[in-house]
């Protein structure tokens, strides 16, 4: 995790695998679980807690992409930063 936070993980790995694949999968699972809990009659606070559980991971992945992008070619780095920001916003909604 320290390597991620410091931006020492290669951008391609942290962007494609960690953020887009693993991060999105984690968010879809927790979002579905939160929705199922709400539909099953769980308290709203519990459904919200489940929904927001991956938020620290999402922030870590976004910071990791931003910091790793600083070590890459400007075009790829700018795209990765913009995509990571959009991904974070989307994961707050999904």
C-alpha beads as a LAMMPS data file, in Angstrom:
LAMMPS data file: protein, C-alpha beads

94 atoms
93 bonds

1 atom types
1 bond types

-500.0 500.0 xlo xhi
-500.0 500.0 ylo yhi
-500.0 500.0 zlo zhi

Masses

1 110.0

Atoms # bond

1 1 1 0.000 0.000 0.000
2 1 1 2.848 2.361 0.693
3 1 1 4.139 1.896 -2.845
4 1 1 0.688 2.737 -4.165
5 1 1 0.378 5.838 -1.984
6 1 1 3.814 7.075 -3.078
7 1 1 3.056 6.440 -6.755
8 1 1 5.780 3.821 -7.145
9 1 1 3.536 1.245 -8.824
10 1 1 3.663 1.381 -12.640
11 1 1 0.808 3.477 -14.001
12 1 1 -0.433 0.807 -16.411
13 1 1 -0.823 -1.699 -13.571
14 1 1 -2.477 0.621 -11.081
15 1 1 -4.763 2.164 -13.718
16 1 1 -5.942 -0.867 -15.684
17 1 1 -5.758 -3.696 -13.161
18 1 1 -6.020 -2.161 -9.687
19 1 1 -8.420 0.693 -10.393
20 1 1 -10.529 -0.262 -13.396
21 1 1 -10.822 -4.001 -12.859
22 1 1 -10.380 -4.728 -9.136
23 1 1 -11.652 -1.374 -7.854
24 1 1 -14.726 -1.401 -10.077
25 1 1 -15.509 -4.998 -9.133
26 1 1 -15.242 -4.184 -5.418
27 1 1 -17.563 -1.197 -5.876
28 1 1 -20.124 -3.185 -7.842
29 1 1 -20.172 -5.930 -5.213
30 1 1 -20.535 -3.532 -2.274
31 1 1 -23.115 -1.460 -4.162
32 1 1 -25.158 -4.558 -4.914
33 1 1 -24.839 -5.748 -1.333
34 1 1 -25.955 -2.349 -0.032
35 1 1 -28.955 -2.375 -2.360
36 1 1 -29.857 -5.935 -1.346
37 1 1 -29.565 -4.999 2.329
38 1 1 -31.840 -2.004 1.829
39 1 1 -34.419 -4.028 -0.107
40 1 1 -34.311 -6.719 2.584
41 1 1 -35.280 -4.122 5.179
42 1 1 -31.928 -3.393 6.788
43 1 1 -31.615 0.022 8.400
44 1 1 -30.657 2.786 6.000
45 1 1 -27.476 3.526 7.968
46 1 1 -26.300 -0.051 7.457
47 1 1 -26.951 0.038 3.710
48 1 1 -25.110 3.379 3.499
49 1 1 -22.196 1.990 5.515
50 1 1 -21.899 -0.993 3.184
51 1 1 -22.097 1.304 0.150
52 1 1 -19.317 3.586 1.398
53 1 1 -16.980 0.822 2.655
54 1 1 -14.761 0.932 -0.462
55 1 1 -14.307 4.736 -0.275
56 1 1 -10.832 4.549 1.341
57 1 1 -9.749 2.078 -1.353
58 1 1 -11.144 4.367 -4.055
59 1 1 -9.212 7.342 -2.686
60 1 1 -6.030 5.260 -2.426
61 1 1 -6.361 4.079 -6.032
62 1 1 -7.072 7.577 -7.329
63 1 1 -4.087 9.042 -5.471
64 1 1 -1.942 6.182 -6.715
65 1 1 -2.941 6.866 -10.321
66 1 1 -2.305 10.602 -9.897
67 1 1 1.131 10.085 -8.407
68 1 1 2.146 7.362 -10.848
69 1 1 0.951 9.538 -13.739
70 1 1 3.497 12.156 -12.739
71 1 1 6.245 9.707 -13.724
72 1 1 4.836 8.991 -17.190
73 1 1 4.641 10.733 -20.557
74 1 1 2.402 13.810 -20.375
75 1 1 -0.310 12.532 -22.730
76 1 1 -0.832 9.213 -20.968
77 1 1 -0.439 10.836 -17.548
78 1 1 -3.041 13.539 -18.236
79 1 1 -5.493 10.974 -19.598
80 1 1 -4.957 8.675 -16.583
81 1 1 -5.500 11.530 -14.119
82 1 1 -8.687 12.678 -15.825
83 1 1 -9.995 9.119 -16.073
84 1 1 -9.162 8.419 -12.412
85 1 1 -11.058 11.537 -11.328
86 1 1 -14.076 10.551 -13.428
87 1 1 -13.862 6.982 -12.095
88 1 1 -13.840 8.205 -8.483
89 1 1 -16.909 10.386 -9.114
90 1 1 -18.678 7.497 -10.833
91 1 1 -17.889 5.071 -8.019
92 1 1 -19.477 7.474 -5.543
93 1 1 -22.717 7.138 -7.495
94 1 1 -22.693 3.471 -8.526

Bonds

1 1 1 2
2 1 2 3
3 1 3 4
4 1 4 5
5 1 5 6
6 1 6 7
7 1 7 8
8 1 8 9
9 1 9 10
10 1 10 11
11 1 11 12
12 1 12 13
13 1 13 14
14 1 14 15
15 1 15 16
16 1 16 17
17 1 17 18
18 1 18 19
19 1 19 20
20 1 20 21
21 1 21 22
22 1 22 23
23 1 23 24
24 1 24 25
25 1 25 26
26 1 26 27
27 1 27 28
28 1 28 29
29 1 29 30
30 1 30 31
31 1 31 32
32 1 32 33
33 1 33 34
34 1 34 35
35 1 35 36
36 1 36 37
37 1 37 38
38 1 38 39
39 1 39 40
40 1 40 41
41 1 41 42
42 1 42 43
43 1 43 44
44 1 44 45
45 1 45 46
46 1 46 47
47 1 47 48
48 1 48 49
49 1 49 50
50 1 50 51
51 1 51 52
52 1 52 53
53 1 53 54
54 1 54 55
55 1 55 56
56 1 56 57
57 1 57 58
58 1 58 59
59 1 59 60
60 1 60 61
61 1 61 62
62 1 62 63
63 1 63 64
64 1 64 65
65 1 65 66
66 1 66 67
67 1 67 68
68 1 68 69
69 1 69 70
70 1 70 71
71 1 71 72
72 1 72 73
73 1 73 74
74 1 74 75
75 1 75 76
76 1 76 77
77 1 77 78
78 1 78 79
79 1 79 80
80 1 80 81
81 1 81 82
82 1 82 83
83 1 83 84
84 1 84 85
85 1 85 86
86 1 86 87
87 1 87 88
88 1 88 89
89 1 89 90
90 1 90 91
91 1 91 92
92 1 92 93
93 1 93 94
